[in-house]
């Protein structure tokens, strides 16, 4: 048996706890270090703690890193990790722009390291059942809803509410997960139209985005001011069947569905690393959808 993957987690915000739990239980990985600019967050994990990711990379030489820093820091941290010889699992979005996302793909190929964007909803159990039920039937229509109260979900990570650091609002942050589900279920997609609502600060808080994926029509509905939480997928197949996946069903408690999704993320990342450097293009495809949605809003 090969030795466990030596993994460092860079960024210890609200999402990191799901990665830390998954790494603790993953036989193919071992947590070797953590990093956060806040020393209090970095302490107490039972492994060496750093406040500078470059020092971590130089001192620990991890096989791989999980990047969960704020969105505006994704590019720099991922680039430093790839240059240091580490495979990268990065929270969506891959970067703030498609241009920078493409640059990371080129760097990963040059360094021969895996670059993996963590679209956790791909691994949701209800989505898995939906995909199995679809079988080989072509998708005719698809709707993805991603509705939540961002202030509740952001918690102490106030950067979500700063459009410059987040890359925008609901389209930039929640959009990639939803666009990736369209790609997963119906194939490569392009944005055809977008209606976006903004708050007084100019941050996009609601969006209705229309896409085409081959012959399939898709719609992504996003809301950052929703009273509660709704995350689901509806599919109408060419054979007339209508299928539905509630991504929150059966997972009682706030963010409870994320535990099994991030456990699957770690397993998928291990497989990607073991299989050699590879990037399925999902991270870049989602970024292009984000940029197209904003461009079409402006048009």
N, C-alpha and C positions, 0 to 999 in steps of 0.2 A: 504494500500500500504506500502511496505517496504521502509525504509529510503534509500536515494541514497548511493551508494558505495563511501566511502571516499578514494580518489585516490591521490597519490603523483607521480610526474614525476621526475625520477632521470636520469640526463643527458640531456643537452639542446643544442645539436648540430643540424645539418641540418634537421633531421627527426622530432625533437620534435615539431615543429610548427604544424604538421599535427595532432599529438596527442592532443596538447593543444586546437586546434580548435574543434576537435571531442569531447573532454571532455566538452568544453564550451557548446556545443549544445546537449549533451546527458542527457536526463531526469533521467536516472538511475545512473549517476555518478556525483560526485562533486570534483573538484580540491581543495585539502587542503594544498599542499605544493609543492615546487620544489627544486631541488638540482643540482648544477654544481660546479666543482672545480674553475671555473672562476666566481668571484663575480659579474662581469658586466653582464654575461649571466643570473645569478640567479635573478637579481633584476628586478623589474618592472612588475611582473605578478599578483600583487594584492593578493598574498598569502604569508605566511612565506617562506623565502628563506634560504637555507643552502648551505654550501660548503663541508660538510661531510655527506654522506648518513647515517652513523651510528647515528649521532646526530639527523637527521631528524626522523629516525625510532623510536628512544627512546623518542623524544619529542612529535611527532604527532600521533604515533601509528595508521598509516593508515590501512584501510581495505585491500588495494591493492596498488601495485606500478607498474608503467610503467618504464621499464629499457631501456634506449637508450644511455648508455655509450659506449665507444669504445669496440670492441669485446673482447679484452683481459681482460676486467674488468667484463664481464657478469657473470662469475661463482661466483666471490666473492660477488658482489652486490646481485645477486639472492639468494645466500645461506644466506646472512645476513637478507634479507627481509623475506624469508621463516622461518628462525629461530625466527624472530621477530613476526611471526604470520600473515604476509601479504600474500595475493595471488599475483602472479607475472605474468605480461605480459612482455615478453622480446623480443626485436628485434632479428631477426635471424642474426647470428647463435646462437643457445642456449648456446653454450660454444665453446672453441677452439678445444676440442677433444671430441670424443664419450664417453670416459671414464668419463670425467667431466660432460657431459650431462646426463649420466646414474646416476651419483651421485646426481645430482639435482632432478631427477625423484624420487629417493629413499627418499631424504629429503622431497620432497613435499608430498609423500605418508605418511611418518612418521608424518609430522606436520598436515596432513589433510587440505592442502591448494592447490588451483589450480595453475598449472604451464602451461602457455600458450605461445607458440612461435608465434610471429606475422608475419605469412606468408601473407602479404597483397595482393599478386596477386591471392590468393584463392578467394578474394572478388571482383575482377575486374568485371565490368558489362559485358564485352565481353566474359570473361571466363564463367560467369554464363549462358549466352545465349548458348555458345558452349556446356556446360554440358547438358543443357536442350534439345538441338538438338540431342545430342548423344543418349539420352534415355537409353534403355537397350542394345543397340547394342555393342558388344565387340569391343575394340580398336585393330586394327591390327598394325598400325604404328603411331608414335607420334614424332613430332619435336618441341622443345621449343627453341626459340632464345631470348637471353638476351644480347643485344649489346648496348654499350654506351661509351662515353668518360669519364672515371672515374674522371679525373681532374675537369671537368665541374660539375659532380654530387657531388663530395666530398666537393666542396666549401672550407670553412674554416676548415673543419675537415680533417686535413692533416694526421691523423693516418691511414686513408684508404690506404695511399701509403707506410706505414711502414709494411712490411710483418710480422714482429714479433707481432705487435699489432693487425693487421687485421686477422692474422691466415694464411696468404698466400696472394693470389691475387684474381683474378676473380672467381676461383673455390671455394675458402673459403667464399667469401662474396656474390656474385651473385648466385653461384651454389645452395645454399639451397633453394632459391625461385624457381629456375627452377626445381630442383629435386622434390620439393614438388608438383609442378604442374603435373609431371609425376605420382606421387603417387595418386594425386587427381583424375586424368582422367583414369588411367590404373591400379591402384592398387600398392601394395608394389613392389619396384623395386630394382634391384641389378646392379651395374656397371660391365660391361664386358670388356671395353677397354677405354683408354683415351689417346688422343694426346694433349700435352700441350706445348705452346710456352711461353718463358720467355724473359723479357727484360734484359738489361745489368746488372741490379742490382740483377737479379735472381727471380724477381716477375713474377708470371704467369699472362700474359695479354690476352692470347687467349686459348681456350680449345674446343675440340670436344670430347664429352663423349658419349659412347654407353651404353645403359642399356637394361635390359629385365624386363618386368613386366608381369609375367605369360606368355601367348602366344604372348604378344605384344612386338614389338621392339620399342625402344625409342632412341632419339638422343637429346642431349643438346648442343647447341652452345653458347659459351660465348666469349665476346670481350670487353676489357677495353680500346681499342684504336680505336673505331669505330667513323667515322666522322658523328656525329649526334646521333640518338637513334632509335633502332628498338627492340621491344619487342612483340613477337607474338607466336602463337601456331597453328600448323597444325596437323590435325588428319585424318587418313584414317581408316574408320571403316570396320569391317568384312563383312558388307553388301554392300561394294563398294563405299559408300559415302565418299567424302572428305570435311572436314569442316575446317574453319579458324577463328581465333580470334585475332584481332589486339588490344592489350591491351591499346594502346595510342589513338585509333580512337575516335573522338568525345570529346576529352579533349584537347582543344587548350591551349598552354602555357607550359612552362617548369615545369615538374613534376605535371602537372595539374590532371593527372589521380589519383594521390595519395589521393586527398581530399576525394573522395567517398570511396576509399578502407580503409582508416584509420577510417572513421566514422563507417564502417562495422566492423572493428577490435574491436573497443570499444564495440559495441553492442554484438559481439560474446563473448568477454571477460566477459561482464556482465552476459551473459547466462551461461557461464562456471562456474563462481563463484556461481551463484544462484543455479546451479544444483549440487553443491558439488565439492569437490576436484577431478579433472580429468585431464589427459594429454593424448591426442590422439596418442602420439608417433611420431608425425610428426617431431618435433625438433630433436629427436635422430636419426630417420631414415635418415633425410637430412645430419646430421653430418657423419653418416656411409658412405653415398655416397661420401661425400667430401674426407674422409680418403681413401676410395677405389680408387677414381680417382687419388690421389697423389701416392698411392702405386703402381697402375698399370702403371703410368707414369715411376716410378723408375724401375719397372720390365722390 
